[in-house]
Amino acid sequence: MDYIFHDNLAEHGPIPENGILSRTLQADDRSKVVLFVFAPGQELSAHTAPMPATLYFVSGEGTVKLGGETKEIKPGAFAYMPPKLEHAIKARTEVVMLLTMVKGVAAGA
């Protein structure tokens, strides 16, 4: 396959009433793209990643913690995170988010 195409990332399969669905859309030696769907009230606790990453919020409302700041999220919100930045996500409504990780770029490189 030469490409990957999804016509609507907001459309997804069922998620548990109190859960988070994650589905890898693409992965290779250089990057990985994962679709997350959060049920209302769900959260991803504070953590870090060893590589740069971006978050794109397709739909929903909530908050994202980036380092020491908390930002409101809504459809269309975007964040770039350098390696080792502590981050967390909390969904107020159902949230659909696209995570893209850039492999092979170490912290401080």
C-alpha positions in Angstrom: 0.0 0.0 0.0 1.4 3.4 -1.0 -0.8 5.5 1.3 -3.3 5.5 4.1 -6.6 7.5 3.8 -9.4 8.0 6.4 -12.3 10.1 5.3 -13.6 11.0 8.8 -11.5 10.5 11.9 -14.5 11.5 14.1 -16.3 8.3 13.0 -15.0 5.4 15.1 -16.1 2.1 16.6 -17.9 1.8 19.9 -16.0 2.7 23.1 -16.6 1.4 26.6 -18.8 3.7 28.6 -15.9 4.4 31.0 -12.9 3.8 28.7 -10.5 4.9 26.2 -10.2 3.4 22.7 -6.8 3.6 20.9 -6.2 2.4 17.4 -2.9 2.7 15.5 -3.5 4.2 12.0 0.1 4.1 10.8 3.4 3.0 12.0 6.9 2.8 10.4 10.5 3.4 11.4 10.0 7.2 11.5 6.6 7.8 12.9 3.5 6.4 14.5 0.0 7.8 14.3 -2.6 6.7 16.9 -6.3 7.6 17.1 -7.7 7.9 20.7 -11.3 8.2 21.7 -12.0 9.1 25.3 -15.4 8.5 26.9 -16.7 11.5 28.8 -14.9 11.9 32.2 -11.9 9.7 31.2 -8.4 10.9 31.6 -4.9 9.9 30.6 -2.7 10.6 33.7 0.5 12.7 33.5 3.4 11.0 31.7 6.3 11.8 29.3 7.5 10.4 26.0 11.1 10.1 24.8 10.3 11.5 21.4 8.5 14.6 20.0 4.8 14.3 19.4 1.8 16.2 18.3 -1.8 16.2 19.5 -4.7 17.1 17.2 -8.2 17.2 18.8 -10.7 16.2 16.1 -13.8 16.6 18.3 -14.9 17.0 21.9 -14.0 19.2 24.9 -11.7 18.8 27.9 -8.3 19.9 29.1 -4.7 19.1 28.3 -1.8 19.6 30.7 1.4 20.6 28.9 4.2 21.0 31.4 3.0 23.3 34.1 0.1 24.7 32.1 -3.4 23.5 31.5 -5.1 24.4 28.3 -8.8 24.0 27.2 -9.3 21.7 24.3 -12.0 21.9 21.6 -12.3 20.7 18.0 -9.3 21.8 16.0 -7.0 22.4 18.9 -3.3 21.3 18.3 -0.3 20.9 20.5 3.4 20.1 19.7 5.3 18.5 22.5 9.1 18.2 22.7 10.6 15.0 24.1 10.1 14.5 27.9 7.4 17.1 28.3 5.0 16.0 31.0 1.4 15.9 29.6 -2.1 14.7 30.6 -5.5 14.8 29.0 -9.0 14.9 30.6 -12.2 14.6 28.6 -15.4 16.5 29.6 -17.3 15.1 26.6 -16.4 12.3 24.2 -13.0 13.4 22.8 -11.4 12.2 19.5 -7.7 12.9 19.3 -4.9 12.1 16.9 -1.5 11.5 18.3 1.6 11.6 16.0 4.9 10.5 17.4 8.2 11.2 15.6 10.6 8.3 16.1 14.4 8.5 16.1 14.6 12.0 17.6 16.0 11.7 21.1 15.6 14.3 23.8 18.4 16.9 23.5 19.2 15.8 19.9 
